[in-house]
Amino acid sequence: MSEENIETVVAVDENEPIYYKPKSLNLVATVAGILSWVVLAGFILVVVGHSLNLQELSQGATFTALIKEAGARTWIYTNLVIPLLTGLGLFITLQGVSIGLNVLLEIDFNIREPKN
């Protein structure tokens, strides 16, 4: 068997960037933006569910009476505060990725745009 040299010709647009594909970056930015809202909604639902559970566990006690107990403060911190802050942190990070990629793509397109 003889080996054949096969050359592949790929058409490259001169205006298209070499190191990344704008369509792929736009897709990542869009998915990150949508996923950020899904993550935020999920964490808010978790916090609301835990707060409803807290109302059932308190058995009619007031919130100020619950705060005086160390066990209740720990439960509130671990089940309400930490998930809420985690969700907000992930939301801000994903929104930052989405906005940052869109800004970088816009800057690149403005630089590459032919000037008349």
Z-matrix of the N, CA and C atoms (Angstrom, degrees):
N
C 1 1.443
C 2 1.518 1 109.28
N 3 1.263 2 114.31 1 137.04
C 4 1.453 3 118.59 2 178.90
C 5 1.521 4 109.75 3 -103.31
N 6 1.292 5 113.78 4 145.40
C 7 1.460 6 118.93 5 179.04
C 8 1.515 7 109.34 6 -86.41
N 9 1.302 8 115.21 7 137.07
C 10 1.448 9 119.95 8 178.88
C 11 1.521 10 109.32 9 -110.87
N 12 1.286 11 115.22 10 138.36
C 13 1.456 12 119.61 11 175.88
C 14 1.517 13 108.03 12 -86.53
N 15 1.294 14 114.80 13 117.38
C 16 1.459 15 120.10 14 179.49
C 17 1.514 16 107.80 15 -108.61
N 18 1.281 17 115.11 16 121.16
C 19 1.458 18 120.13 17 178.44
C 20 1.512 19 108.75 18 -103.41
N 21 1.308 20 114.96 19 131.72
C 22 1.454 21 120.43 20 178.71
C 23 1.514 22 108.20 21 -103.28
N 24 1.296 23 114.84 22 126.67
C 25 1.454 24 119.95 23 178.70
C 26 1.518 25 107.74 24 -100.58
N 27 1.315 26 115.21 25 121.88
C 28 1.453 27 120.98 26 179.78
C 29 1.519 28 107.96 27 -114.35
N 30 1.307 29 114.66 28 125.80
C 31 1.462 30 118.66 29 178.48
C 32 1.519 31 108.87 30 -78.39
N 33 1.303 32 116.34 31 121.76
C 34 1.458 33 122.02 32 179.77
C 35 1.517 34 108.33 33 -113.42
N 36 1.311 35 114.20 34 126.55
C 37 1.458 36 119.35 35 176.64
C 38 1.524 37 108.35 36 -76.87
N 39 1.303 38 117.94 37 133.59
C 40 1.463 39 121.17 38 -177.50
C 41 1.517 40 111.93 39 -68.26
N 42 1.328 41 117.45 40 -24.39
C 43 1.460 42 120.07 41 -179.24
C 44 1.521 43 112.58 42 -87.28
N 45 1.324 44 117.28 43 -10.75
C 46 1.456 45 120.26 44 -178.32
C 47 1.524 46 110.14 45 -84.86
N 48 1.335 47 117.90 46 139.41
C 49 1.466 48 120.76 47 178.89
C 50 1.528 49 111.51 48 -63.62
N 51 1.316 50 115.86 49 152.25
C 52 1.459 51 121.30 50 -176.53
C 53 1.531 52 111.35 51 -85.69
N 54 1.318 53 118.35 52 -39.61
C 55 1.455 54 122.21 53 -167.94
C 56 1.525 55 114.70 54 -89.73
N 57 1.308 56 119.12 55 -9.84
C 58 1.463 57 120.79 56 178.81
C 59 1.514 58 109.30 57 -152.60
N 60 1.323 59 114.33 58 163.58
C 61 1.453 60 120.18 59 178.26
C 62 1.527 61 108.02 60 -107.35
N 63 1.310 62 118.12 61 120.34
C 64 1.462 63 120.30 62 -177.96
C 65 1.528 64 113.35 63 -59.08
N 66 1.322 65 117.84 64 -34.79
C 67 1.461 66 120.16 65 179.29
C 68 1.523 67 111.24 66 -64.93
N 69 1.322 68 116.36 67 -39.48
C 70 1.463 69 119.99 68 179.22
C 71 1.526 70 111.15 69 -67.33
N 72 1.326 71 116.79 70 -42.91
C 73 1.464 72 119.43 71 178.38
C 74 1.524 73 111.69 72 -65.17
N 75 1.324 74 116.24 73 -37.53
C 76 1.458 75 119.88 74 177.41
C 77 1.524 76 110.37 75 -64.99
N 78 1.336 77 117.32 76 -38.81
C 79 1.460 78 121.23 77 177.22
C 80 1.524 79 111.21 78 -64.54
N 81 1.317 80 117.25 79 -43.34
C 82 1.472 81 121.03 80 178.36
C 83 1.522 82 110.12 81 -63.02
N 84 1.332 83 117.75 82 -41.94
C 85 1.464 84 120.77 83 179.25
C 86 1.520 85 111.00 84 -64.31
N 87 1.319 86 117.42 85 -40.92
C 88 1.462 87 121.02 86 179.72
C 89 1.520 88 111.05 87 -66.86
N 90 1.321 89 117.35 88 -45.12
C 91 1.461 90 121.13 89 179.80
C 92 1.526 91 110.57 90 -64.06
N 93 1.323 92 117.68 91 -40.26
C 94 1.464 93 120.56 92 178.78
C 95 1.522 94 111.03 93 -64.06
N 96 1.324 95 117.53 94 -38.79
C 97 1.462 96 120.66 95 178.38
C 98 1.518 97 112.07 96 -65.52
N 99 1.330 98 116.48 97 -43.56
C 100 1.469 99 119.98 98 179.32
C 101 1.523 100 110.63 99 -69.19
N 102 1.329 101 116.56 100 -43.44
C 103 1.459 102 120.65 101 -179.42
C 104 1.524 103 111.81 102 -63.31
N 105 1.319 104 117.65 103 -32.44
C 106 1.465 105 120.08 104 179.18
C 107 1.528 106 111.03 105 -62.39
N 108 1.338 107 116.68 106 -41.31
C 109 1.467 108 119.25 107 179.07
C 110 1.517 109 111.53 108 -70.17
N 111 1.333 110 117.50 109 -36.14
C 112 1.469 111 120.77 110 177.33
C 113 1.527 112 110.39 111 -64.38
N 114 1.328 113 116.50 112 -43.20
C 115 1.469 114 120.98 113 178.76
C 116 1.524 115 110.57 114 -62.95
N 117 1.326 116 117.11 115 -45.01
C 118 1.464 117 119.96 116 179.60
C 119 1.516 118 111.06 117 -61.86
N 120 1.325 119 117.64 118 -45.05
C 121 1.464 120 120.64 119 179.48
C 122 1.526 121 111.01 120 -62.87
N 123 1.335 122 116.89 121 -40.68
C 124 1.463 123 120.28 122 178.57
C 125 1.514 124 112.56 123 -62.46
N 126 1.321 125 117.18 124 -45.48
C 127 1.466 126 119.77 125 -179.86
C 128 1.529 127 111.45 126 -68.15
N 129 1.317 128 117.51 127 -35.11
C 130 1.466 129 119.62 128 176.90
C 131 1.522 130 110.24 129 -65.61
N 132 1.333 131 117.13 130 -39.80
C 133 1.464 132 120.18 131 176.68
C 134 1.525 133 111.30 132 -63.28
N 135 1.323 134 117.34 133 -38.39
C 136 1.464 135 120.79 134 176.96
C 137 1.525 136 110.71 135 -63.04
N 138 1.326 137 117.01 136 -44.76
C 139 1.469 138 120.89 137 -179.51
C 140 1.524 139 110.29 138 -65.18
N 141 1.338 140 117.36 139 -41.75
C 142 1.466 141 120.08 140 178.63
C 143 1.523 142 110.52 141 -64.04
N 144 1.327 143 117.05 142 -41.72
C 145 1.463 144 120.53 143 177.88
C 146 1.518 145 112.28 144 -61.85
N 147 1.327 146 116.45 145 -41.75
C 148 1.468 147 119.38 146 177.96
C 149 1.521 148 111.71 147 -68.67
N 150 1.325 149 117.01 148 -35.48
C 151 1.469 150 118.28 149 179.26
C 152 1.535 151 110.60 150 -68.31
N 153 1.334 152 117.10 151 -35.47
C 154 1.471 153 118.96 152 174.84
C 155 1.520 154 110.75 153 -66.71
N 156 1.324 155 116.43 154 -36.11
C 157 1.458 156 120.90 155 175.92
C 158 1.525 157 110.68 156 -65.64
N 159 1.325 158 116.98 157 -36.18
C 160 1.466 159 120.90 158 177.42
C 161 1.519 160 110.81 159 -63.73
N 162 1.332 161 116.63 160 -39.41
C 163 1.467 162 119.26 161 178.58
C 164 1.521 163 111.16 162 -63.87
N 165 1.334 164 117.30 163 -37.89
C 166 1.456 165 120.05 164 177.65
C 167 1.519 166 111.55 165 -70.21
N 168 1.333 167 117.69 166 -38.51
C 169 1.461 168 121.28 167 -179.01
C 170 1.519 169 112.60 168 -72.14
N 171 1.319 170 117.66 169 -26.29
C 172 1.461 171 120.08 170 -176.92
C 173 1.520 172 112.10 171 -73.21
N 174 1.298 173 118.82 172 -20.82
C 175 1.468 174 124.65 173 177.33
C 176 1.522 175 111.76 174 53.93
N 177 1.316 176 115.81 175 45.67
C 178 1.452 177 121.07 176 174.40
C 179 1.519 178 115.06 177 87.20
N 180 1.313 179 118.48 178 -0.77
C 181 1.462 180 120.78 179 178.28
C 182 1.525 181 109.00 180 -72.83
N 183 1.322 182 116.01 181 149.44
C 184 1.459 183 119.83 182 178.91
C 185 1.531 184 109.99 183 -74.33
N 186 1.323 185 115.40 184 161.41
C 187 1.452 186 120.60 185 -178.56
C 188 1.525 187 111.28 186 -65.16
N 189 1.328 188 117.22 187 -36.83
C 190 1.475 189 119.94 188 179.56
C 191 1.522 190 111.11 189 -66.80
N 192 1.317 191 116.88 190 -32.91
C 193 1.460 192 119.41 191 177.41
C 194 1.532 193 110.23 192 -70.49
N 195 1.323 194 116.93 193 -34.31
C 196 1.466 195 119.99 194 178.01
C 197 1.521 196 112.03 195 -68.80
N 198 1.323 197 116.47 196 -36.80
C 199 1.461 198 120.83 197 -177.81
C 200 1.530 199 111.20 198 -64.54
N 201 1.295 200 117.44 199 -26.79
C 202 1.471 201 120.78 200 -178.90
C 203 1.524 202 112.29 201 -70.53
N 204 1.328 203 117.15 202 -21.79
C 205 1.464 204 119.91 203 -179.35
C 206 1.533 205 109.61 204 -89.52
N 207 1.330 206 115.99 205 135.95
C 208 1.463 207 120.52 206 -177.67
C 209 1.528 208 111.47 207 -67.77
N 210 1.297 209 118.04 208 -37.71
C 211 1.461 210 121.45 209 -179.27
C 212 1.525 211 111.24 210 -64.83
N 213 1.315 212 116.43 211 -39.16
C 214 1.465 213 120.31 212 179.42
C 215 1.528 214 110.63 213 -69.37
N 216 1.332 215 116.71 214 -39.23
C 217 1.471 216 119.44 215 177.51
C 218 1.520 217 110.81 216 -62.47
N 219 1.321 218 117.19 217 -42.34
C 220 1.462 219 121.16 218 178.01
C 221 1.523 220 110.74 219 -63.48
N 222 1.330 221 117.53 220 -42.58
C 223 1.463 222 121.54 221 179.34
C 224 1.526 223 110.50 222 -63.60
N 225 1.319 224 116.78 223 -43.39
C 226 1.469 225 120.58 224 178.84
C 227 1.529 226 110.32 225 -62.94
N 228 1.311 227 116.13 226 -42.59
C 229 1.463 228 119.58 227 -178.92
C 230 1.522 229 111.24 228 -65.11
N 231 1.342 230 117.09 229 -47.73
C 232 1.462 231 119.81 230 -175.31
C 233 1.527 232 113.20 231 -76.12
N 234 1.311 233 118.89 232 -28.40
C 235 1.456 234 120.49 233 -175.20
C 236 1.529 235 114.59 234 -105.08
N 237 1.314 236 118.41 235 -13.32
C 238 1.461 237 120.14 236 179.61
C 239 1.526 238 112.51 237 -118.97
N 240 1.311 239 116.93 238 -49.41
C 241 1.462 240 120.40 239 -173.22
C 242 1.528 241 111.55 240 -75.48
N 243 1.322 242 117.31 241 -49.11
C 244 1.470 243 119.95 242 -177.04
C 245 1.531 244 112.03 243 -62.95
N 246 1.355 245 120.36 244 -47.18
C 247 1.474 246 117.90 245 177.21
C 248 1.531 247 113.15 246 -62.38
N 249 1.324 248 117.54 247 -36.72
C 250 1.460 249 119.55 248 179.56
C 251 1.527 250 111.02 249 -65.33
N 252 1.320 251 117.29 250 -44.58
C 253 1.465 252 120.35 251 179.40
C 254 1.532 253 111.56 252 -68.98
N 255 1.330 254 117.08 253 -35.33
C 256 1.463 255 120.49 254 176.51
C 257 1.530 256 110.38 255 -64.20
N 258 1.325 257 116.67 256 -45.55
C 259 1.460 258 120.80 257 178.59
C 260 1.519 259 111.95 258 -62.48
N 261 1.327 260 116.87 259 -42.39
C 262 1.464 261 119.64 260 178.25
C 263 1.528 262 111.48 261 -65.34
N 264 1.331 263 117.12 262 -38.94
C 265 1.459 264 120.80 263 178.30
C 266 1.521 265 111.96 264 -64.27
N 267 1.328 266 116.88 265 -44.66
C 268 1.461 267 120.24 266 177.79
C 269 1.522 268 111.42 267 -65.76
N 270 1.326 269 116.78 268 -38.90
C 271 1.458 270 120.90 269 178.35
C 272 1.520 271 110.83 270 -61.39
N 273 1.325 272 116.50 271 -47.70
C 274 1.465 273 120.61 272 -179.19
C 275 1.523 274 110.82 273 -64.64
N 276 1.332 275 117.49 274 -39.79
C 277 1.464 276 120.76 275 179.52
C 278 1.526 277 111.42 276 -64.61
N 279 1.327 278 116.88 277 -47.22
C 280 1.462 279 119.90 278 -179.67
C 281 1.526 280 111.95 279 -67.40
N 282 1.320 281 117.80 280 -37.55
C 283 1.467 282 119.98 281 176.08
C 284 1.527 283 110.15 282 -65.25
N 285 1.334 284 117.05 283 -38.94
C 286 1.463 285 120.81 284 177.49
C 287 1.522 286 111.66 285 -63.04
N 288 1.335 287 117.15 286 -40.91
C 289 1.467 288 120.67 287 177.31
C 290 1.518 289 109.75 288 -63.25
N 291 1.316 290 116.76 289 -45.34
C 292 1.466 291 121.03 290 -178.74
C 293 1.525 292 111.40 291 -62.65
N 294 1.302 293 116.45 292 -49.60
C 295 1.467 294 120.43 293 -178.59
C 296 1.530 295 110.51 294 -67.08
N 297 1.328 296 117.16 295 -41.42
C 298 1.455 297 120.79 296 -179.89
C 299 1.519 298 112.58 297 -61.99
N 300 1.330 299 117.35 298 -44.85
C 301 1.466 300 119.52 299 178.68
C 302 1.520 301 111.25 300 -65.71
N 303 1.324 302 117.00 301 -39.80
C 304 1.467 303 119.16 302 177.88
C 305 1.526 304 111.59 303 -64.18
N 306 1.311 305 117.19 304 -39.13
C 307 1.469 306 120.77 305 178.80
C 308 1.527 307 110.49 306 -66.36
N 309 1.335 308 116.79 307 -44.31
C 310 1.463 309 119.45 308 178.92
C 311 1.527 310 111.72 309 -63.10
N 312 1.322 311 117.50 310 -40.17
C 313 1.462 312 120.04 311 177.00
C 314 1.520 313 111.38 312 -64.55
N 315 1.328 314 116.66 313 -41.17
C 316 1.468 315 120.48 314 179.68
C 317 1.521 316 111.15 315 -64.89
N 318 1.325 317 116.66 316 -41.43
C 319 1.471 318 119.99 317 177.71
C 320 1.521 319 110.09 318 -63.27
N 321 1.328 320 116.89 319 -43.67
C 322 1.456 321 120.31 320 -179.98
C 323 1.524 322 111.06 321 -64.07
N 324 1.315 323 117.60 322 -42.23
C 325 1.465 324 119.77 323 178.88
C 326 1.524 325 111.56 324 -65.53
N 327 1.330 326 117.44 325 -36.87
C 328 1.465 327 120.25 326 178.62
C 329 1.533 328 111.55 327 -68.24
N 330 1.313 329 117.05 328 -34.85
C 331 1.461 330 120.58 329 179.19
C 332 1.525 331 110.16 330 -70.92
N 333 1.329 332 116.91 331 -40.24
C 334 1.462 333 121.43 332 -176.71
C 335 1.524 334 113.34 333 -80.91
N 336 1.322 335 117.11 334 -12.04
C 337 1.465 336 120.41 335 -177.82
C 338 1.532 337 109.61 336 -64.91
N 339 1.343 338 116.79 337 131.37
C 340 1.471 339 118.61 338 178.95
C 341 1.527 340 110.89 339 -65.62
N 342 1.291 341 114.39 340 135.35
C 343 1.468 342 119.67 341 -178.42
C 344 1.514 343 108.82 342 -96.84
N 345 1.316 344 116.40 343 130.14
C 346 1.481 345 121.76 344 -179.20
C 347 1.506 346 110.83 345 -96.57
